[in-house]
């Protein structure tokens, strides 16, 4: 989520996700980043997140979008 663009702000450095990218032949079940995400939820390991349109051409697949929208 930290890599989401901030409206009207320019970021000097890019946020990176620690760990290694999984093999395309051995992708994890659920979210493709669940093995590398510091904010992983239980459902991330079993459910692929839906695609969310954040506007301005920015799309994201993350269960945290829904969690944070709920408050």
Secondary structure as the mmCIF struct_conf table of DSSP 4:
data_model
#
loop_
_struct_conf.conf_type_id
_struct_conf.id
_struct_conf.beg_label_comp_id
_struct_conf.beg_label_asym_id
_struct_conf.beg_label_seq_id
_struct_conf.end_label_comp_id
_struct_conf.end_label_asym_id
_struct_conf.end_label_seq_id
TURN_TY1_P TURN_TY1_P1 UNK A 2 UNK A 3
BEND BEND1 UNK A 4 UNK A 4
HELX_LH_PP_P HELX_LH_PP_P1 UNK A 5 UNK A 6
TURN_TY1_P TURN_TY1_P2 UNK A 7 UNK A 8
BEND BEND2 UNK A 12 UNK A 13
BEND BEND3 UNK A 19 UNK A 19
HELX_LH_PP_P HELX_LH_PP_P2 UNK A 21 UNK A 23
TURN_TY1_P TURN_TY1_P3 UNK A 24 UNK A 25
BEND BEND4 UNK A 26 UNK A 26
HELX_LH_PP_P HELX_LH_PP_P3 UNK A 27 UNK A 28
BEND BEND5 UNK A 29 UNK A 31
TURN_TY1_P TURN_TY1_P4 UNK A 32 UNK A 36
TURN_TY1_P TURN_TY1_P5 UNK A 38 UNK A 39
HELX_RH_3T_P HELX_RH_3T_P1 UNK A 42 UNK A 45
TURN_TY1_P TURN_TY1_P6 UNK A 46 UNK A 46
BEND BEND6 UNK A 47 UNK A 47
HELX_LH_PP_P HELX_LH_PP_P4 UNK A 48 UNK A 50
STRN STRN1 UNK A 51 UNK A 55
TURN_TY1_P TURN_TY1_P7 UNK A 56 UNK A 57
STRN STRN2 UNK A 58 UNK A 61
HELX_RH_AL_P HELX_RH_AL_P1 UNK A 63 UNK A 70
#
